[in-house]
Amino acid sequence: MARQLLFPLMLALAPWWSASAQNPTFTHADTLRGSLTPQRVWWDVTFYDLHVTIDPADSTFRGWNAITYQVVGPAREMQIDLQQPLQLDSVVQEGRRLGFRRDGNAFFVKLVASQKRGTTGRVTAYYSGKPHVAQKAPWDGGVVWARDQDGHPWIATACQGTGASVWWPTKDTQADEPDSQRVVLTVPDSLQAVSNGRLRGVAPAGQGRTSYEWFVTSPINNYDIAVNVGRYAQINRSYAGEAGRLTLEFWPLQSHQEAALTQFSQVQPMLACYERWFGPYPWYRDGYQLVETPFLGMEHQSAVAYGNGYENGYKGTDLSGTGWGLTWDFIVIHESAHEWFGNSITAADIADMWVHESFANYAENLFTECQYGPAAGAAYVIGTRKNVKNDRPIIGPYGVNTEGSGDMYYKGGNMLHTIRQIIGNDSIWRGVLRGLNATFQHQIVTGQQIQAYISAHSGVDLSKVFTQYLTTTQIPVFEYRIRDSTLSYRWGQVVPGFDMPLRVALQTGRWTRLRPRETWQTATLAHPEEFRVDDNFYVLVRRVE
């Protein structure tokens, strides 16, 4: 798989990631969770076979995960992650129980023999207990134990950032994915279990329980693997897309079937828009699903979690303040964009989560444009600037499982909108977005790879732009003064060598591209009173005297 081709790159970068973890504000546990430790780096997971029995009566999970792996370097000790209060009951290989030691949420397992490069192996981890309860999912990762309006159990998982090991034993890093995965969920007979990919079978499991077998044929982030248990209705549709017929399955609660039929009509125009800008939906073999959950939403691959109450906006509000955000359902539009950016193209370290969230935020702008035109799309993304905090850099510290600023959403989306203006050619920009998804489809990447690709394929060196918006908390300031018909201008509050062009009006009805520097330059104004800076560029404008 393409993912495996990038694995040597991850090995080479492992010391760099670990070096950043020396920051004293982070703990040993943060390093175990967020870096490619020696016990992680030598093996490449190829298949997870996950079996879980879920008991709503006592809020417990129990089951096992069989891990098939390829050896990429000699070793004998393997790190398997499982978060407290869950217990790793045993680990078995070749019929033998293995010894292990626990270090917080990491288990270091002694394998039956030294592992030889190029061979494959398999271990099975058995576990049980009460997983962490998510009180404020999806921001607080764990399991949501809820009840629907009729009092029936309604259970779901959300674990991005917190990690999949909050509910199942796994190699809990975004730097490695299985090529495929089976998920078998066993639940009480009165309930249904929905997970990722396609449903392969339903079978009685005894003692009043039923097992649902789901299968994902493609690489998948482990935080995307989802448990959804409830009394669901199933709605089947299809979409004629770029890569053929795509199956659509909607799983609302039975009492919400009519609302779902209306609200989820937005899915097909969303797919048409995103396929135009990003390329074919990445998971035709596994299909597209929307599953109602007792929390707001999450980008679970091929089984997007939906909890927005069947209303437009973000829980009924417009994050842009322009009105455009109330014309579509935020969860359908934003979370589905992650099928391209986040699920197909995955950042190896969550310090680079801007690769997921900046593009998904920008997709909201593109969908608005697809529906209502370029002016509406631009107004929406510009309107979201009021949400930018500039509290800390968008890129976080590497190797310690820590994201950067939440500005990766609104500031990151506006950065991409600005880059579109810098390039100044929508055919090239669309080619860049589609090219990203073709080149890095189903792959694990670094943020630097994405930056380099955009610069190389747009024909514009954007390195200083990325440095400015992703690694500082400063928005570029366009400083200017006007004396008679002379405009003097420069950049302020920028990184050294910042060279972003800017579109301004120097005369009536005509835009001109300036190339400000940190030193003063001049230009002639035909109508000084009509001078303005194009709002599509995310900069601050300051007149000085």
HELIX and SHEET records of a PDB file:
HELIX    1   1 ALA A    2  LEU A    5  1                                   4    
HELIX    2   2 PHE A    7  SER A   20  1                                  14    
HELIX    3   3 HIS A   28  GLY A   34  1                                   7    
HELIX    4   4 PRO A   38  VAL A   41  1                                   4    
HELIX    5   5 ALA A  164  VAL A  166  5                                   3    
HELIX    6   6 ASN A  222  ASP A  224  5                                   3    
HELIX    7   7 GLN A  254  HIS A  256  5                                   3    
HELIX    8   8 GLN A  257  GLN A  263  1                                   7    
HELIX    9   9 PHE A  264  GLN A  266  5                                   3    
HELIX   10  10 VAL A  267  PHE A  278  1                                  12    
HELIX   11  11 TRP A  324  LEU A  326  5                                   3    
HELIX   12  12 PHE A  330  ALA A  337  1                                   8    
HELIX   13  13 ILE A  350  ASP A  352  5                                   3    
HELIX   14  14 TRP A  354  TYR A  372  1                                  19    
HELIX   15  15 PRO A  374  GLY A  383  1                                  10    
HELIX   16  16 THR A  384  ASN A  387  5                                   4    
HELIX   17  17 GLY A  406  MET A  408  5                                   3    
HELIX   18  18 TYR A  410  ILE A  423  1                                  14    
HELIX   19  19 ASP A  426  THR A  439  1                                  14    
HELIX   20  20 GLY A  447  SER A  458  1                                  12    
HELIX   21  21 SER A  463  THR A  471  1                                   9    
HELIX   22  22 PRO A  528  GLU A  530  5                                   3    
SHEET    1   A 8 ARG A  96  ARG A  97  0                                        
SHEET    2   A 8 GLN A  87  GLN A  93 -1                                        
SHEET    3   A 8 THR A 120  GLY A 129 -1                                        
SHEET    4   A 8 THR A  60  VAL A  71 -1                                        
SHEET    5   A 8 TRP A  43  ASP A  55 -1                                        
SHEET    6   A 8 SER A 180  PRO A 188  1                                        
SHEET    7   A 8 ARG A 209  VAL A 216 -1                                        
SHEET    8   A 8 ARG A 198  GLY A 206 -1                                        
SHEET    1   B 3 ALA A  75  ASP A  81  0                                        
SHEET    2   B 3 ALA A 106  GLN A 115 -1                                        
SHEET    3   B 3 PHE A 100  ASP A 103 -1                                        
SHEET    1   C 4 GLY A 142  ARG A 147  0                                        
SHEET    2   C 4 PRO A 153  ALA A 158 -1                                        
SHEET    3   C 4 ASN A 228  GLY A 230 -1                                        
SHEET    4   C 4 GLN A 192  VAL A 194 -1                                        
SHEET    1   D 5 ILE A 235  GLY A 241  0                                        
SHEET    2   D 5 GLY A 244  TRP A 251 -1                                        
SHEET    3   D 5 TYR A 288  GLU A 292  1                                        
SHEET    4   D 5 VAL A 304  TYR A 306  1                                        
SHEET    5   D 5 GLY A 297  MET A 298 -1                                        
SHEET    1   E 2 ILE A 345  ALA A 347  0                                        
SHEET    2   E 2 GLN A 443  VAL A 445  1                                        
SHEET    1   F 4 GLN A 521  THR A 524  0                                        
SHEET    2   F 4 THR A 486  GLY A 492 -1                                        
SHEET    3   F 4 VAL A 477  ARG A 483 -1                                        
SHEET    4   F 4 LEU A 540  ARG A 543  1                                        
SHEET    1   G 3 ARG A 510  LEU A 514  0                                        
SHEET    2   G 3 LEU A 502  GLN A 507 -1                                        
SHEET    3   G 3 ARG A 532  VAL A 533 -1                                        
END                                                                             
